């Protein structure tokens, strides 16, 4: 599905309407993992003026009604081709208080003509007019993409609605491009990508992710009642308070593997908003895009503004199925090298071992020890540059500290490479400490309102990346860094959110463009760096998981979900993370015990098994390890390499969730070819002689045979060494897990039966 990744595809406006068009898309025949690709169909029926999108298990239908509005008609389970929809007719209003524009579900609606539900678009014009009424003009079907042009009833404001559907998952990507063809500038005060309308009803439940530093990705749920729920970030970047993801199902469905789920995620790393409302006629609408708080994008004549992408899908396979579709979509279409993103190497990171106290000899010593246990990438974290001895100074001065590295980084990098590992380096390019050469030279480069305080967090200020000169400086500085030394990987950090988001160098009416231009420049830098240094990989980090979203994932190979590396806490954080994001990008380090987070003591084996559920890393101080620790680590890293592809690319089933006070949790990963299955099981605490719950596996072939081995821990004595998929799914497996903070891992290799 190439066009879903192609930003510039189908960007033209004023496209003549097709009289009758049916596009049948056959995506490339061979799938990345050898699975045959599915097809997607986009059709327009000129008699009824209805658009129909079909792919995988999903059908989405909307039509042009008598007011030339694009009216949503259906989004849900795949319908037979033989089912026909009648032409769209707007719904009647309710008395004199709720006009049809409110009671008619629309794909994209501007604020005008008495709209009381959440608008997708709101504009203030120079003459004071704020009324905007969009009507259908034309459309074009292009492979698996559809674009619909709308225009205001009198003003030359054009909006192109973009749709692209993924044949494999049925996930639809939507965005809108707003174009100013009037003779003067206007201010866009709200710009969403799309509205998704669910089948009308009042029995929906919302799942969403909340968090904060060191406690990201907690799964929350609540009924969708009449009124509005807003998920958002007003922080300038994605933030951890909410993550831009949602899933909605029928309230009361507790089955994680069955039942309708509508889910979606925004691809935007700036201030974002997803509004879910149940309106006056029990219509549930989900709309989202740029956060409308403090928004005000000045659009000059001839210019256009494109909203973020809003991705959404449907499954009847419950919340588990929704996660698996998203994981697959991310691997096959979002990540930089999709559909063949490289498996994550086992990484070592120095941060928890050395803090800012890095130097050539110390890092070389750690590198030797890391290599001895099978680590594949060595990353030097914060502290290597400028006067960076604490977090009070140095950010912005991206030159090697001569006291710590008198010979530059070259000797360390050569050493790391000679040990057979790639080399990674920490940077935080959008930030500056006031105590730095950069700030002394360019105090005007930070976000600020003149004459007002410049609030520091972690002793740092945010560079205004929206400024062309700041953008150019960040790009050339990083380009230079990557050109000077053989760096294979950047950990790109971002350790505070915005305050005083002023941009005094532009006219006042244009200042708020910072919310968009900053993030576009951030993406632009990532894109250009990747193009210039195609072998360099990048991790997105924001003091943990503060910048994880489908926007940044298009430019980065992995993400850091949380600074909380306590292996027990991580079970919860990782569980929430995988609701929206693939374990293939979820970095998870094994760190020291007792942990700095909770002073909790956990065995090395437990810590490894917790981290092996994602992309494994080690962040412990290896100088403190015993020979037994090294032996355990070496064995477990070797084991991880034998299951890595299954964990990072496979199908995830949550057998027992670490939620609602559960004393246990268990996850299962089935490789895409179905040949390997891996099970991880954790016990928080045994009570009153109760045995560990029996694990009933999922996603196996009932008639195939699977050979079981215990990677770590023990199964009960009467467990067969080999049995059918039906046996493992219906009879289940008993584990001998007893005590506090115990863990086990099993593998099943399929010995017979083809998928
Ligand atoms: C926050 C990150 O999340 C940590 O892993 C570490 O890189 C520190 N910043 C360094 O300052």
Boltz pocket constraint, residues with backbone or C-beta under 6 A from the ligand:
constraints:
  - pocket:
      binder: B
      contacts: [[A, 351], [A, 381], [A, 382], [A, 426], [A, 493], [A, 495], [A, 541], [A, 542], [A, 543], [A, 544], [A, 560], [A, 562], [A, 563]]
      max_distance: 6.0
